[in-house]
Amino acid sequence: MNTNLTDTDRADLARFLREAIEADRYPFSPRVRRLKELLAKIDPTPAPVVSPYPALRRSERPEPRAGEEAAAVITKTREKNDVVQR
């Protein structure tokens, strides 16, 4: 079977397949696997790989959230007051 798809047709079909894959509720279903196979035949460029955040080094600590910083100040103040009162 010979398909005479123009570059525009091929791009539209690839876009449609990507949208169908993204919108599917079950990303590991046989249907999605088949759509991915078809997409690989039509547009062999791989999908962009999403990389996770890099691991924090031991010396790096995440910034405290708004409430945590205030709670830490209150706790330190109470501890100082307890020491002074004793």
N, C-alpha and C positions, 0 to 999 in steps of 0.2 A: 504494500500500500504506500503510495507516494503522496505525502501531504505538501501542498504548496502554500506554506504559511509565510507571510511577509514578516519582516522584523517587528512591525507594529503589532501584528496579530500574535506573534510569539510573546512579546512583552505583555500584552493584555492578558493572554492566557496564563502566563507565569504570575502576574499580579493577582488574578482571580484565584489561582491555586494557593498562593501564599495567604490570601485573605481567608480562604476556606479552612486552611490548616490552623491559622491563628484563632479563628472563631469556633473551632470544634471543641466540644465539651470534654471529649476523651482523647487526649493527645497521643495515647499509645494504642489506639484502636486499629484494627486491620484497615479500616477505611482511610485513616490518616496516613498510615504507612504506605498505602497504595498511592495516595495523592502526592506524598513526598517522592516516591519513585518516579511518578510522571513528571513532577517538577524538575527532578534531576535530569531527565531526558530532554526537557524543553529548554531549561536554563541551568547549565551545569555549574554556574558560579555558586559557591557555598553560601549559606546564610551566615550573617555576622554572628560571631561567637561572643556571648556575654560572659565577661570574666567577673569573678566575685571580687569583693573588696580585699585588698591585701591584709594579711594578718597584722595585728598591732604588735609592735616590739614591746618588750617588757618595760622599757623606760617610758613608753607612751601610755598615758592614761586618758580615757575619754573625758571630755568636758562634762562637769556635773549639770544636770538639768536644773531648771529654775528653782524648783521646790527643794531639791537636795542641797543646794548651796545655802539657802536660808536655814534649813534644818540643821546643817552642820554648824553654822554660826550660833544658833540658839543653843545647841547642845554644848558647845565650848563655853559659852557664857554661863550656862547653868553649872557646869563643872567648876569654873573659876569661883562662882559665888558659893558653891558648896565648900570649897577649900577655905575660903576667907571666913565663912561663918563658923567653921569648926575650931 
